[in-house]
Amino acid sequence: MSVTSADEHDELNRLLLQTAQNDRKAFTRLYERTSSRLFGICMRMLADRREAEEVLQEAFVSVWQRSGSFAPGKASALTWLVTLTRNKAIDRLRQRGEVRLDGAAAMENLVDQADGPSTQAEQNQQYLRLRECLDELEPQQRQSVREAFFSGATYNELAERTKVPLGTMKSWIRRSLLQLRACLGT
Amino acid sequence: MNTIDDNDRNHLRYAEYVLGVLDADERAAVAREIAAHDEAAVAVGLWQRHLAPLAADIPAQTPPREVWDRIIHTLQMDTPVAPRERGSLWNNLRLWQWIGIGASAIAAACVVVVVTQPKPQQQAVSAGVMVSSIKQDNGVAGWTATMDLQRKQIVVVPATPSPIAANRSTELWLIPAGQKPISVGVFTNDATTTLALSPALLAQLGPSAVLAVSVEPPGGSPTGQPTGPVIGKGAIAGAPANATGRQAAAT
């Protein structure tokens, strides 16, 4: 890791707060520091380079326009950015209204690796805690939650992909979410 | 079997929203709850903090350079504010942009309108003129709105509006202090639009109200309230008393 988690956390918070003050240099730097990670998310969710580029573009236009609503006490800058980008990607997926069934291969590569490729200095504490809690889930349920998060797919799409009844998929994920909540606390 | 109570059910919906498994309609319903209820917003925020760290498991990929170029272009950070074509004074964009500089300029602007357009109806107008420079989130004035209380109309003149998607409309709202937005009407993003002011709107016009612009489905918000992002806001300034006095002197 090139920087410590705390340093990066603070730097991104500062850059986003400065962006909210119409500081273009901070906005440029924020893009340099985070666009690869956010583009990775777009590519994973949309599985289409052109659309991923468009969503990343929309996301950063919104970052500039909505940065005033960022409150560092509520979430870290990275959480704020990831959430905004995923929401844009999910909106795009719902507009597309089509099921992509080619996620299976990517799922093989991503699901349940012994150690997540967390080469970036992500909020490590939260990340490790989440991983611990995920590890307590049944493998199938853990896999479903991860795939849901990575793909942005609906219950229907997940059930179809995994070839399980819709009710089973809902029950896996809902039970996992309740278990995660208990594990992670409020 | 254990049962899931209502509280759990709600929390599950918020978790499902953040995880991303809800379909478009269910997502929209939760989004409305977030906007309306603090409790929903807090619960969703908590789940975002819980789940967002998972994104660390997705390999990063460097986006092509063009993406940044397009962002800069969309936000109009790559071009200085360009003067537009000249037309009649009423449509003279440079004047409207200049009015947008600040309320102190409005008095002088009203006099200019009166002096250089000595038509009788214009003279009557200027005493009841209010102006608003609607600024976009990028800090650039998007439109100047001039409210003519005598003619009961509002003229929206584009200054430097950011482009919007082709299948979207821009809608103008009047927001009286502490009240819900009232629709003024749909206007053309990049051309001068004149809209009628209803008595209900006229009654609410004043310095304590603001104008706002939102992006809506074609033809405007289906709900009567803004449904899309608000892309611009502007305070309303009345023509100062001395402008009215000087106008009287000029006639």
Interface residues (C-beta under 8 A of the other chain):
Chain A: N22 R24 Y31 S35 S36 R37 F39 G40 I41 M43 R44 A52 E53 L56 Q57 F60 V61 S62 W64 Q65 R66 G68 K74 A75 S76 L78 T79 V82 T83 R86 I90 R94 Q95 G97 L110 Q113 G116 P117 S118 Q120 E122 Q123 Q126 Y127 L130 V145 R146 A148 F149 F150 S151 G152 A153 T154 Y155 N156 L158 I173 R174 L177 L178 L180 R181 L184 T186
Chain B: I4 D8 H11 L12 A15 E16 V18 L19 G20 V21 L22 D23 A24 R27 G45 L46 Q48 R49 H50 L51 A52 P53 L54 A55 A56 D57 I58 P59 A60 Q61 T62 P63 P64 E66 V67 W68 R70 I71 T74 L75 M77 Q136 D137 N138 G139 P229 I231
